């Protein structure tokens, strides 16, 4: 039983964390840091509270992880002819027509800034404790959690207020910072946090998991540096390589035999998982609802589930056709005629009709048939323990394969050490039983495709498509219009929710919204 899971139930005791523009509640704590944060257990109970809010971002049912996928060519959520699932706000985002009044955007903003506000409050309390010097590493953890929040805010909205006080004063509301300023803050905070965090090599993984290590933050920094041209207008590919080398040279991580092994119910301390969100629904501590939202209803029979999946999220031929025949990652996708786990017995409905998943065809996107749309099954229900529809598979935040592919891409962009880049990509391809690339295959276009195949539905695709330009220059089922990567670049960031500007007139709306 993980200490993290035990403590999560104690998180946020007596704490109230407002978003940075919600002025109805500015109290951030009922417990005085001078009397409460006197030992590690007391301090960690609130640190874990921030981890819990960070976990909300990655939840399959929240407008956090979904916003890293909405608007891409691999993740759709259309309305069903049988009823349900159509949402105008979601449709706006998926068709690149988001408005500042989008309700889903309002929720996504709250998800991000609630975590940032909580981090601010906990950092202030820890720093005010008479035992503050003992909490140096914990403070670093919370700074990293806050930096993750700002990283997502920077990625989605670009220009947002960087606010680090424990509470908001009505007479001094936060002002908008430029995307480049937010980028600098994120880099500085991640860098400072990494300096004070323990290395994965110096902790006992079984008891420390899933808290941040240096290597987890090096991985996050590598991703930020890889996208620096987008965020701040300056290429930082060499810095990306340096961060990747920090992780690789630790010797602490290896690829699993299969991608699917990273997403099983026993994925704790997996050799490929660098950072994760721990859940334990049996103890009332979170739960993985991926299967609930993503799978077809007949998967209840296939996996012997105690509930019928809601048949929501899906993808189409655009993503499926990227995969080569024989790619082992196809085993994580559900498409075509469906069978029970023996691979022989047809999976049939009450009328004896076999489920056959087809690509999306209904043009209005509002009334698709129940068998339209393919499914991704990364978080396998096989071996999982369920509490209602909540599984105990920990959510994966980042994997070692991302480090290898980030370094390969950065080297190609730099035009440096291409043999090493080729070897890194081929490690991934060999694991997935794909034909090894030759030097002629080592192109940015192919690297983007490899990343899409490796990380489908892992929250990488939106930033990848923007970095490679395909977010604008290609079309797919939801986005039929090819956009101009220069003239339409503003669509690469979302509008600041109008309600936030109403609450705080110091905020500045993004261009063209």
C-alpha positions in Angstrom: 0.0 0.0 0.0 1.6 3.2 -1.2 2.2 6.0 1.3 1.2 8.4 -1.4 -2.3 6.9 -1.6 -2.7 6.9 2.2 -1.8 10.6 2.4 -3.9 11.6 -0.6 -7.0 11.0 1.5 -5.6 13.6 4.0 -4.8 16.1 1.4 -5.9 19.8 1.6 -7.0 19.5 5.2 -8.6 22.9 6.0 -7.3 24.4 2.8 -9.3 26.4 0.3 -7.7 27.0 -3.1 -9.3 29.7 -5.2 -8.6 30.2 -8.9 -6.5 33.3 -9.5 -9.5 35.5 -10.5 -12.1 34.1 -8.2 -12.4 36.8 -5.5 -15.3 35.3 -3.5 -12.8 33.2 -1.4 -9.3 34.4 -0.8 -8.6 32.5 2.4 -5.9 29.9 1.7 -5.6 28.2 5.0 -7.2 27.6 8.3 -4.1 26.0 9.8 -1.1 28.2 10.7 2.2 27.0 9.1 3.9 27.9 12.4 1.9 25.3 14.3 1.0 22.7 11.7 3.9 22.1 9.4 6.2 20.8 12.0 7.2 17.4 10.6 7.4 15.6 7.2 4.0 13.9 7.6 2.1 17.1 8.3 3.9 18.9 5.4 3.5 16.0 3.0 -0.3 15.8 3.6 -0.7 19.2 1.9 1.9 18.6 -0.8 0.0 15.5 -1.8 -3.1 17.7 -2.1 -1.4 19.6 -4.9 -0.5 16.3 -6.5 -4.2 15.4 -6.4 -5.1 18.5 -8.3 -2.3 17.8 -10.8 -3.9 14.4 -11.2 -7.2 16.1 -12.1 -5.5 17.4 -15.1 -4.7 13.9 -16.4 -8.1 12.4 -15.6 -9.8 10.8 -18.6 -13.1 12.5 -17.6 -11.8 16.1 -17.1 -11.1 19.0 -19.4 -7.4 18.7 -18.8 -5.9 15.8 -20.7 -8.7 16.1 -23.3 -7.5 19.5 -24.2 -4.1 18.1 -25.1 -6.0 16.0 -27.7 -9.0 18.1 -28.8 -8.3 19.8 -32.2 -5.9 17.0 -33.4 -6.3 14.3 -36.0 -6.3 11.4 -33.5 -9.0 12.2 -30.9 -12.7 12.9 -31.5 -15.9 13.0 -29.4 -18.9 13.1 -31.7 -22.6 13.0 -30.8 -24.3 9.6 -31.1 -27.5 8.7 -33.0 -28.5 6.7 -30.0 -28.2 9.8 -27.9 -25.6 11.7 -25.9 -22.0 12.9 -26.2 -22.6 15.9 -28.6 -21.3 19.0 -27.0 -21.1 22.3 -28.9 -18.2 23.5 -26.8 -16.2 20.3 -27.7 -17.2 20.6 -31.3 -15.8 24.2 -31.4 -12.4 23.1 -30.1 -12.2 20.1 -32.4 -13.0 22.2 -35.5 -10.6 25.0 -34.5 -13.4 27.4 -34.0 -13.2 28.0 -30.3 -14.7 31.1 -28.8 -14.0 32.9 -25.5 -17.4 31.8 -24.2 -16.7 28.2 -24.6 -17.8 26.4 -21.5 -15.2 23.6 -21.8 -12.5 26.3 -22.0 -13.8 27.8 -18.7 -13.5 24.4 -17.1 -10.0 23.8 -18.4 -8.9 27.2 -17.1 -10.3 26.3 -13.6 -8.6 23.0 -13.7 -5.2 24.6 -14.3 -5.5 27.6 -12.1 -6.9 25.7 -9.1 -3.7 23.6 -9.1 -1.6 26.7 -9.5 -3.5 28.5 -6.6 -3.1 25.4 -4.4 0.6 25.3 -5.1 1.0 28.9 -4.3 -0.7 28.4 -0.9 1.3 25.3 0.0 4.6 26.9 -1.0 3.9 29.9 1.2 2.9 27.7 4.1 6.0 25.5 3.8 8.3 28.5 3.5 6.8 30.0 6.6 7.2 27.0 8.7 9.9 27.0 11.4 11.0 23.7 9.8 11.2 25.2 6.3 14.9 24.1 5.8 13.8 20.5 6.3 11.2 20.9 3.6 13.5 22.0 0.8 12.8 19.0 -1.4 9.0 19.3 -0.8 9.0 22.9 -1.7 10.8 21.9 -4.9 8.1 19.3 -5.6 5.4 21.9 -5.3 7.3 24.4 -7.4 7.5 21.8 -10.1 3.8 21.1 -9.8 3.1 24.8 -10.2 5.5 24.9 -13.2 3.5 22.0 -14.8 0.4 24.1 -14.4 1.9 27.1 -16.0 3.4 24.9 -18.7 -0.1 23.8 -19.7 -1.5 27.4 -19.4 1.4 28.6 -21.6 0.7 25.9 -24.1 -3.0 26.5 -24.3 -3.5 30.2 -23.8 0.0 31.6 -24.3 -0.4 34.9 -22.5 -1.5 34.4 -18.9 -0.7 36.0 -15.5 2.2 34.6 -13.6 1.0 34.9 -10.1 2.9 33.4 -7.1 1.3 34.9 -4.0 -0.7 32.8 -1.7 -3.9 34.8 -2.2 -5.3 37.3 -4.6 -6.1 40.8 -3.4 -9.1 42.5 -4.9 -7.2 45.8 -5.2 -4.3 44.2 -7.0 -5.5 41.7 -9.6 -2.9 39.8 -11.6 -1.8 41.2 -15.0 -1.2 39.3 -18.2 2.3 38.1 -18.9 3.5 37.4 -22.4 3.9 33.8 -23.5 7.7 34.4 -23.6 7.6 35.6 -20.0 5.6 32.6 -18.9 8.1 30.3 -20.8 11.0 31.8 -18.8 9.1 31.4 -15.6 8.4 27.7 -16.4 12.0 27.0 -17.3 13.4 28.8 -14.2 11.0 27.0 -11.9 11.6 23.6 -13.4 15.4 24.2 -13.2 15.3 25.3 -9.6 13.0 22.4 -8.6 15.3 19.9 -10.3 18.3 21.2 -8.3 16.6 20.4 -5.0 14.8 17.2 -5.9 16.3 13.7 -5.3 17.5 11.7 -8.2 15.7 8.5 -9.0 19.0 6.8 -8.2 19.0 8.0 -4.6 15.5 7.0 -3.5 13.8 3.8 -2.9 11.4 3.7 -5.9 8.9 1.4 -4.2 8.2 3.8 -1.4 8.9 7.1 -3.1 6.8 6.5 -6.2 5.1 8.5 -7.8 6.6 11.7 -6.5 8.8 13.8 -8.7 12.5 13.1 -9.1 15.1 15.1 -10.9 14.7 12.9 -14.0 10.9 13.6 -14.1 11.6 17.3 -14.3 14.5 16.9 -16.7 12.0 15.2 -19.0 9.5 18.0 -18.6 12.2 20.6 -19.4 13.2 18.6 -22.5 9.7 18.9 -23.7 9.5 22.6 -23.0 12.8 23.2 -24.7 11.7 21.2 -27.7 8.8 23.6 -28.1 10.7 26.8 -27.2 10.5 28.1 -30.8 6.7 28.1 -30.5 6.6 29.4 -26.9 9.3 32.1 -27.0 10.5 32.4 -30.6 14.0 30.9 -29.8 15.2 27.4 -30.6 16.5 25.4 -27.7 17.2 22.1 -29.2 20.6 21.8 -27.7 19.1 22.3 -24.3 16.5 19.6 -25.1 19.3 17.2 -25.9 21.1 18.0 -22.6 17.9 17.3 -20.6 17.4 14.0 -22.4 21.0 13.0 -21.7 20.4 13.7 -18.0 17.7 11.1 -18.0 19.4 8.6 -20.3 22.7 8.8 -18.5 21.0 8.1 -15.1 20.7 4.5 -16.3 17.5 4.3 -14.4 15.1 3.7 -17.2 14.6 1.1 -20.0 12.0 0.4 -22.6 9.4 -2.2 -21.6 9.0 -5.2 -23.9 5.7 -3.6 -25.2 4.1 -0.2 -24.9 1.0 -1.9 -23.3 3.1 -3.0 -20.3 3.3 0.7 -19.2 -0.5 1.0 -18.8 -1.4 -2.2 -16.8 -2.8 -2.1 -13.4 0.6 -3.1 -11.9 2.4 -0.2 -13.7 3.9 1.2 -10.5 7.7 1.4 -10.7 7.6 0.3 -14.3 11.1 0.7 -15.8 9.8 2.9 -18.6 7.4 5.2 -16.7 9.1 8.4 -15.5 6.2 10.1 -13.9 2.7 9.0 -13.1 -0.5 9.8 -11.2 -1.2 7.2 -8.5 -4.8 6.1 -8.0 -6.5 3.6 -5.7 -10.3 3.7 -6.0 -10.7 0.9 -3.5 -9.5 3.4 -0.9 -11.4 6.3 -2.3 -8.3 7.8 -3.9 -9.0 8.7 -7.5 -9.6 6.2 -10.2 -8.9 5.6 -13.9 -12.0 6.2 -15.9 -10.3 5.8 -19.3 -12.2 2.5 -20.0 -15.5 4.1 -19.0 -15.2 6.9 -21.5 -13.4 5.4 -24.4 -14.6 1.8 -24.9 -17.7 0.4 -26.7 -20.5 -0.9 -24.6 -19.9 -4.5 -25.6 -16.5 -4.4 -24.0 -18.4 -5.0 -20.8 -18.9 -8.6 -22.0 -15.4 -8.9 -23.5 -13.7 -8.0 -20.2 -16.3 -9.0 -17.7 -16.9 -5.5 -16.5 -19.4 -4.5 -13.9 -20.6 -1.5 -16.0 -21.2 -0.7 -19.6 -18.6 1.6 -21.1 -20.0 4.9 -22.5 -18.6 4.6 -26.1 -17.4 8.2 -26.2 -13.9 9.0 -27.4 -12.7 7.6 -30.8 -10.5 8.1 -33.8 -10.7 7.3 -37.5 -8.6 6.2 -40.5 -6.5 9.3 -40.4 -4.6 7.9 -37.4 -5.1 4.2 -38.2 -3.5 4.4 -41.6 -0.2 5.8 -40.1 0.6 2.4 -38.7 2.5 -0.2 -40.7 1.3 -3.7 -41.0 2.7 -5.8 -38.1 3.2 -2.8 -35.8 2.7 -4.2 -32.3 1.1 -1.0 -31.2 -1.9 -1.9 -33.3 -2.7 -4.4 -30.5 -3.7 -1.4 -28.4 -6.3 -0.2 -30.9 -9.8 -1.6 -31.4 -10.9 -1.5 -35.1 -12.8 -3.8 -37.5 -14.6 -7.0 -36.3 -14.4 -7.4 -32.6 -13.7 -10.7 -30.7 -13.5 -11.9 -27.1 -10.0 -12.1 -25.6 -9.4 -15.5 -27.2 -9.3 -13.7 -30.5 -11.7 -16.2 -32.1 -15.1 -15.9 -30.5 -17.1 -13.0 -32.1 -18.2 -10.2 -29.8 -21.9 -10.0 -30.5 -24.8 -7.9 -29.2 -28.2 -9.2 -27.9 -29.3 -9.9 -31.5 -26.2 -12.0 -32.3 -24.7 -9.3 -34.5 -20.9 -9.0 -34.2 -19.5 -5.6 -33.3 -17.6 -4.2 -36.3 -15.9 -0.9 -35.6 -15.7 1.3 -38.7 -14.2 4.7 -39.5 -16.3 7.9 -39.0 -18.6 8.6 -41.8 -21.6 10.6 -40.5 -20.9 14.1 -41.9 -22.7 16.3 -39.3 -20.7 14.7 -36.5 -23.8 14.9 -34.4 -25.5 11.5 -35.0 -22.9 8.8 -35.6 -23.7 5.1 -35.4 -22.6 3.3 -32.3 -20.0 1.3 -34.3 -18.5 4.4 -35.9 -15.1 5.3 -34.6 -12.1 3.2 -33.6 -11.0 2.9 -30.0 -7.7 3.1 -28.1 -7.2 0.7 -25.2 -4.0 1.6 -23.5 -5.2 1.2 -19.9 -6.1 -2.4 -20.1 -8.9 -3.7 -17.8 -7.2 -7.1 -17.8 -5.9 -7.6 -14.2 -7.3 -4.3 -13.1 -9.4 -3.9 -9.9 -12.5 -1.8 -10.3 -14.6 0.3 -7.8 -17.7 1.0 -9.8 -16.3 2.2 -13.1 -13.0 3.4 -11.6 -9.9 1.2 -12.4 -6.7 1.1 -10.4 -4.3 1.6 -13.4 -2.1 4.6 -12.6 -2.2 7.4 -15.1 1.0 7.7 -17.0 2.4 11.3 -17.4 5.6 10.5 -19.2 7.6 7.6 -20.5 11.2 6.9 -21.4 10.3 6.4 -25.0 9.4 10.1 -25.2 12.9 11.0 -24.0 14.5 8.9 -26.7 12.3 10.4 -29.5 12.7 13.9 -28.2 16.5 13.6 -28.3 16.3 12.1 -31.8 14.1 14.9 -33.1 16.3 17.6 -31.5 19.4 16.1 -33.1 17.8 16.0 -36.5 16.7 19.6 -36.2 20.2 20.5 -35.2 21.7 18.3 -38.0 24.0 16.7 -35.4 25.0 13.1 -34.6 22.4 11.6 -36.9 23.6 8.0 -36.4 22.7 8.4 -32.7 19.3 9.9 -33.6 18.7 6.9 -36.0 19.6 4.4 -33.2 17.2 6.1 -30.8 14.3 5.9 -33.1 15.1 2.3 -34.1 15.0 1.3 -30.4 11.3 2.4 -30.4 10.6 0.8 -33.7 12.3 -2.5 -32.9 10.3 -2.7 -29.7 7.1 -2.4 -31.8 8.3 -5.0 -34.3 8.6 -2.4 -37.1 11.3 -2.4 -39.8 14.4 -0.5 -38.7 14.9 2.8 -40.5 17.8 3.6 -42.6 19.5 7.0 -42.7 17.2 8.0 -45.6 14.1 7.5 -43.4 15.4 9.8 -40.7 13.2 12.9 -41.6 11.2 15.2 -39.4 8.0 14.1 -41.2 8.7 10.5 -40.3 9.6 11.4 -36.7 6.3 13.1 -36.3 4.5 10.0 -37.6 6.5 7.8 -35.2 5.6 10.0 -32.3 1.9 9.9 -33.3 2.0 6.1 -33.4 3.9 5.8 -30.1 1.9 8.3 -28.1 -1.6 8.1 -29.4 -4.0 9.5 -26.8 -1.1 10.3 -24.3 -1.5 14.1 -24.5 1.4 14.7 -26.9 -0.3 15.1 -30.3 -1.6 18.8 -30.1 1.8 20.3 -29.2 3.5 17.9 -31.7 1.2 18.9 -34.5 1.8 22.6 -33.8 5.5 22.2 -33.7 5.6 20.2 -36.9 3.1 22.5 -38.6 0.6 19.8 -39.4 -2.0 21.3 -37.0 -2.6 23.9 -39.7 -1.6 22.4 -43.0 -3.5 19.2 -43.0 -7.2 18.3 -42.7 -9.2 15.4 -41.2 -12.7 14.4 -40.3 -13.3 17.3 -37.9 -11.2 19.9 -39.5 -11.9 20.0 -43.3 -10.1 23.4 -43.9 -6.4 23.6 -44.5 -5.1 26.6 -42.5 -2.1 28.8 -43.2 0.6 28.2 -40.5 1.5 31.9 -40.5 -1.8 33.7 -41.0 -3.7 31.2 -38.8 -1.0 30.7 -36.2 -3.3 32.4 -33.7 -5.4 29.3 -33.7 -2.6 27.5 -32.0 -3.5 29.1 -28.7 -7.0 29.3 -27.2 -9.0 32.3 -26.2 -8.8 33.5 -22.6 -12.3 32.6 -21.2 -14.5 35.7 -21.3 -15.7 35.2 -17.7 -12.1 35.5 -16.5 -11.7 38.8 -18.3 -14.9 40.0 -16.7 -13.7 38.9 -13.3 -10.3 40.5 -13.9 -10.1 43.4 -16.4 -6.3 43.3 -16.2 -6.3 40.2 -18.4 -5.7 40.8 -22.1 -7.6 38.7 -24.7 -5.5 36.8 -27.2 -5.4 38.1 -30.8 -8.3 37.5 -33.1 -10.6 36.4 -30.3 
